[in-house]
Amino acid sequence: MEIARELQEIGLDLSRGSCVTVGNFDGVHNGHRKLIGRVMAKAAALGVPSVVVTFCPHPLRVLVGPHTPPLITDYEKKLDLFEALGVDLTLMLRFTREMAAQEPEEFVRRVLVDALHTRELVIGYDFSLGKGRKGNFELLQRLGKQYGFATEQLDPVIINDAVVSSTRIRDLIRAGDVWDVRPLMDRFYAIRGKVVRGMDRGGKLLGFPTANMEPRDELMPKPGVYATWVLIDGQVYQGVTNVGFNPTFDNARLSVETHILDFDRDIYGWEIRVSFVHRLRDERKFSGLDELVTQIRRDVDLARQILSAPDARL
């Protein structure tokens, strides 16, 4: 997949045109995947490249400020997911206040027509573009007739009687309902980060060594204990992950610590990925180490049982 951050960086041959979708695509969930799949099908039929146009930073970060909801997928992960879907070109444009104030007609002419030579544009049910969000389906249809491209608007994807959306997924993760996220994303929610040194209590005090992760992702599940899959150097292991403050030890800082089952390698400094499958319980303060160790054993047994189920596989 080619990645371009400026129009002049595009190296892909678009002389015969392209099929395009535009959006923020936070989470790259099943609604987004439907859009991208439709673009790729149209591109294959026409024999032209498939193109995703997205923005960095997220427009809300520019228009509202830093106090916006955390991203489900950072920009690197988003690009990885686009590539895995088979997209030919991702154009990740820098979003600015000047772009927000741009009339939709200008964006269409400059990006979709002059740069991408769009033949087919596919947009979501709630899409709008440009100043005052005036670039809706009706306007894009009119501009398409003027410039020679067709516009298709897809209906929302409905799962479990509700629209699949980034907001819905974010709310589920924040509530700890990670099991309910998979149908909406076709994958478990995962975070990535480097293994760093913690307090070293898991192995020495408790007999359950943990990998203390420094997450790169913004969105954390609700504090608690989770059955997880852990990806290390291309291999997947079962895990029990604690997200929270370790109240038995009165930690003040949020930590993400994973006991990796049947694993005893030194992975300090390694990058790992933790996929959250099911929430086992809340964090709670224990009366002492014996009670905590007993509970950890129960957590491990329950995690093994959950992760052995066919529908819990990655």
Disulfide bonds with the S-S distance in Angstrom:
none
